Amino acid sequence: MKEQPTYLHRPGDLPREELMLLAERTIKQYGGTKQAEVHFKFTCIYCGTRCTLQDANVLYEFGECAICGKQNEIAMGGFTLYVK
């Protein structure tokens, strides 16, 4: 029997398309990729952990939770901005 997801997305999370557009605009606003980078985040639907993708400026279709190790489809999320 397959485990059912328990946790929902967090308030403020955006669908992938909107998230990418906002990230692109934000990076451009802060001087481009030489000055700013984003790390996308998602909530693990199995354990509720907020996970951050390691690679800057890349939104993968799937992410692995660092706590429970389960694969999550990244349908919605957010990001953290780092300015150099």
C-alpha positions, -999 to +999 in steps of 0.1 A: +000+000+000+014+033-011+019+060+016-005+089+012+008+125+014-001+143+047+012+179+044+000+206+021+019+235+006+026+265+029+007+297+026+024+320+001+038+292-020+033+298-057+027+274-086+059+266-106+052+290-135+045+320-112+075+310-090+099+310-119+087+344-132+090+360-098+125+345-093+136+358-127+123+393-120+139+393-085+173+382-098+172+409-125+161+435-099+192+427-078+218+429-106+215+395-124+231+362-116+265+377-108+250+396-079+220+375-068+208+340-067+177+322-055+174+288-039+140+273-044+121+257-015+093+232-012+074+215+017+078+178+019+043+164+016+052+133+037+069+148+068+062+186+065+099+196+064+107+228+045+133+217+020+157+240+000+173+230-032+211+231-032+217+244-068+212+281-072+187+294-098+174+259-107+139+247-100+139+209-104+106+190-111+113+167-082+132+171-049+143+147-022+135+155+014+167+157+035+148+144+066+126+115+054+143+109+020+111+107+000+108+121-035+084+150-039+070+165-071+076+203-068+043+217-080+044+247-057+071+265-036+090+296-027+126+307-027+153+324-006+173+352-022+210+356-016+226+389-027+264+390-030 
